[in-house]
Amino acid sequence: TGLSKKKCDFMIPENNKNHHTEEISTERLIVRRGQPFTITVSFSTPIHNYLQQMKRTFLIVQTGSYHHKEDEIWTEFPISSLGDQKQWSAAVEEQDPNFWTLRVNTPANAPIGQYSLLLRASKSSHFLGNFTLLFNPWCRDDEVFLANEAQRQEYILNQDGIIYQGTENAVLAQPWDFSQFEEDMVDICFILLALGEHFQREKDPAQRKSPVHVCRAVAAMLNCNEFRSLTECEPGQHSKGIPSSTWLGSSPILRQWIAAKLQPVHYGQCWVSAAVLCSVLRCLGIPTRVVTGFTWAHNTKSSLSVDEYYDEDGTLLTQDNTARVWTFHVWNECWMARTDLLPQYSGWQALDATCQEKSKGPSFCGPAPVHAIKEGDTQVDYDVCYFFAAINAKCQVWIHKADDTLKPAFGGTKYTGNNISTKSVGSERCEDITHNYKYPEGSIQEKKVLDKAYRNLMELETTSSSSTTQFISIPTALEEPVNLFIHFQSNSSLQLGQDMTLSIEVFNHSGGEKATHLVVGIQALHYNGVPIAQLWKEEFHFNLQNNSVNNLQVSVPYTRFGKELGENHLLRLTAVLRDEDSFYMYLAQEEISICDSPLTIEFPENMVQYEPSTAKISLQNPLMEPLEQCVIAVTGRGLIYRQRNYRLGSVQAKSTQELQIPFTPTRAGPRRLTARLTCLQLQNLKSYRTTNIAAA
């Protein structure tokens, strides 16, 4: 009989701690590539009886079944006294008559995945166990290496996220639980990756060594193919699913996808796709963050101009074509070296899982080097031109007149790609990263970059075949008569229940008296620029003397606009001024978000792990009417198990109702509690509070 293995200890607690995976599991071995791990193998008889055999002892790592197939990885390497740290290798660290301690090295470019480990001595193989291999941002030789420890803590290990919504002048922080280390998440992530590869027709498992490949495969599964894990819907139309703004974290979405036998989960708009993508990539070991840009030109097909259409009363019209300006858009950035591109393109890469209309290739975008977007290098692969157009396109506003003609609206030009924001490292502050994407507006560098991009895009148009042409239109400056000018002043955000005060100034610089017609309106808006309803409007006629200013103060009661707020609580204010002599039209617009939450969360002082405690949530109804059918959902990883729903019924006008939340913290350190209110009048208002739990 040959040498026989008695047992193998994967030393999981020590290995997982050394590999920063102890949060994922303490039951199974999960290691990061390019960093050794240690195992012990015990034998049933003393090793010296089999010395000849021991000289021919190998370890085998493989993915999939024991029978080696084309689409699986299989590597055999000898157990030596040294072990090459750059390759799959194993070295004996300690030995006594009946056991060995082995140090196993994995290459820093090994394909990530779920592996089996076997020991082969002479002709027999012994199964030692399974392990999972992830990317390693702590390893200098890994493409995803990130030198800063605080950034690794944030972009790999932090499970508490913030996603920014609202408007560019009133950025709203929304809590999100990435929960990338919850039990079963790592397995779900590999299922998602495998399906993404299958639908992209990627069969070679060695491609999993590349973070670019992994990013694209996962984005494909969150995107628009028929097998996707999340489906989008037009905002407001979610009768057969869960509205996007109801979700509080990634793990319920991914668990629902698995429980429903991989059927798409309804519904997820851009911020949900980006949040889930962030969870999956962080879990697999790629440093990832969620980024929001305000005033985003979507689906321009790389054109650097986009149009908005209003009627003569300033009502935003829904166009059949899909190119439009979104109030905000959410995507991801992943950190990696780009070995497939020039060295200056390493660093943050923009990755967008939201559907894009493209002439060729998959309907997600990226990973596009953020540096290439800033420099206008639109010829670089991976959809740089789409990102560049979305944040640099000029938006021209047109008035659709009753006789079906279009007239340009002067003063209505919008600039896209503003206040690009992400959560800052190690704090809940918002960090403005617009400077990573574009040079200051009006600067010489900006002009150079735009000129270069136009040249690149024009070349792309002339070299493309007619079937794949990306139509590039260079915005032409309209000859703007500087006769009349409108200026809007309003609060950029409102409290719930608060009336709106508008100040509109109209200036006349024409050199003569002007007869004018002004329409001021308020519309409810979805985040993607689709109007919901016209809520209020008022008309004014007045004559303006030369070089004079007319200042109008208008107050609009909350009851006129608070009834039909969409799930993002956005309003667009417009003022359209018509010069009765020349029929020139002038437009001013402003966006407002209603952004405070009526929920407050209070914790007791000095909470300790495993000791029962109680949090208090207060719901203050700011409206002049009862809030009906109130439900408060509460989540807090390490504080309460999954999600609890509390039904409060009605909360009377201008009154406060308190809710006691008993809980026993199971984990120490900073812990967040999130509460979400849904009722008949208001959808998905969230509040969150982070507290520190002392270790038991």
Buried (B, 14 or more C-beta within 10 A) or exposed (E): EEBEBEEBBBBBEEBBEBBBBBBBBEEBBBBBBBBBBBBBBEBEEEBEEBEEBBEEBBBBBBBBEEEEEEEBBBBEBBBEEEBEBEEBBBBBBEBEEEBBBBBBBBBBBBBBBBBBBBBBBBEEBBEBBEBBBBBBBBBEBBBBBBEEEEBBEBBBBBBBBBBBBBBBBBBBBBBBBBBBBBEEBBEBBBBBBBBBBBBBEBEEBEBBBBBBBBBBBBBBBBBBBEEBBBBBBEBBEBEEBBBBBBBBBBBBBBBBBBEEEBEBBBBBBBBBBBBBBBBBBBBBBBBBBBBBBBBBBBBBBBBBBBBBBBBBBBBBEEBEEEBBBBBBBBBBBBBBBBEEBEEEBBBBBBBBBBBBBBEEEBBBBBBBBBBBBBBBBBBBEBBBBBBBBBBBBBBBBBBBEEEEEEBBBBBBBBEBBBBBBBBBBEEBEBBEBBEBBBBEEEEEEBEEBBEBBBEBBEEBBEEBEEEEBBEBBEBEEEEEEEBBBBBBEBBBBBEBBBBBEBEBBBBBEBEEEBEBBBBBBBBBBBBBBBBBBBBBBEEBEEEBEEEEEBEBEBEBEBEEBBEEBBBBBBBBBBBBBBBEEEEBBBBBBBBBBBBBBBBBBEBEEEBBBEEEBEBEBBBBBBBEEBBEEBEBBBBBBBBBEEBBEBEBEBBEEEEEBEBEBEBBBBBBEEBBBBBBBBBEBBBBBBBBBBBEBEEE
